[in-house]
């Protein structure tokens, strides 16, 4: 891997090690500021909505302005927004502050993905995205522990610490990561944004793949919303939920590097189908918890969907990189990434409604059914993807 990739990788670890605010934001808003849970949840959901729009804007800007300027814009504006959110207590001011924070916190994501595509040869991209995902989860596994100690002293330290580590990532990019977009690809990105967006949205492969990712994300989002409710409904303690999620983090750290090294040699769409099936099955198994309502059983379900998560996290951005024209790499990654922002905005609403009105059995059966549908969808995309790749290779051969 090129040196610039490893600087992005190291910056990701630093940034995620300081990801203090989001895990404790609901607790901060309700206990420190005294907001009603419904109002606090609305403020938190603004971050999800901000992620949706940030991915779209960030992808287009990453192509038009370059990867490096967008990353630095995100990494140096986010700390200011982060500190401001921690400093103000008026809900009227918190709403626009949350909007700004949600936008700039996630603005860099398509730029980093596009930079990985620029830097890493095609045959190594699955492994590269797996390494980035591993770095994210290594930092995310440790951040709540550090944040808990900081919160014991003052919640404002969470915002300051998160801001500092974000700025450190910005400094790494500023000093060590050159612009990765070639002059040729930059010139191709100078077309009007309307034409570029129209071209991207007229690509049926991108749209279908993004829609499938939305469904994937809706299932996965239940881990943070309805899974703890289901475990509590079966008499398990909040600490049991924490231990179950710890299995997810530990397994990601342990197996991601090995799985992604192998996944780069596997056919893309069948392995995405396998990932969807594992995620749907893992959450679907929770519907059987009534037969064995124990921490061990829930931990087993977490193991199943975590393996699917790891495979999908490494392979999906690689698929998007392979279908994107060079001048639209950032925009394609942004459109695909926006599906996850939308999933984490809509998933809790959908899951909460189904769980509250019909119970966990219906919810988990629905998750399994959706996993089967997604599995079939990925398999159906396999044939047109092969035809598209053959046409691309033929065009490349004729241009030589």
Buried (B, 14 or more C-beta within 10 A) or exposed (E): BBEBBBBBBBBBBBBBBBBBBBBBBBEBBBEBBEBEEEBBBBBBBBBBBBBBBBBBBBBBBBBBBBBBBBBBBBBBBBBBBBBBBBEBEEBEEBEEBBBBBBBBBBBBBBBBBBBBBBBBEEEBBBBBBBBBBBBBBBBBBBBBEBBEEBBEEEBBBBBBBBBBBBBBBBBBBEEBBEBBBEEEBBEBBEBEEEEBBEBBEEBEBBBBBBEBBBBBBBBBBBBBBBBBBBBEBBEBEEEBBEBBBEBBBBBBBEBBBEBBBEBBEBEBBEBBBBBBBBBBBBBBBBBEBEEEBBBEBBBBBBBBBBBBBBBBBBBBBBBBBBBBBBBBBBBBBBBBBBBBBBBBBBBBEBBBEBBEEEEBBEBBBBBBEBBBBBBBBBBBBBEEBEEBEEEEEEEEEEEE
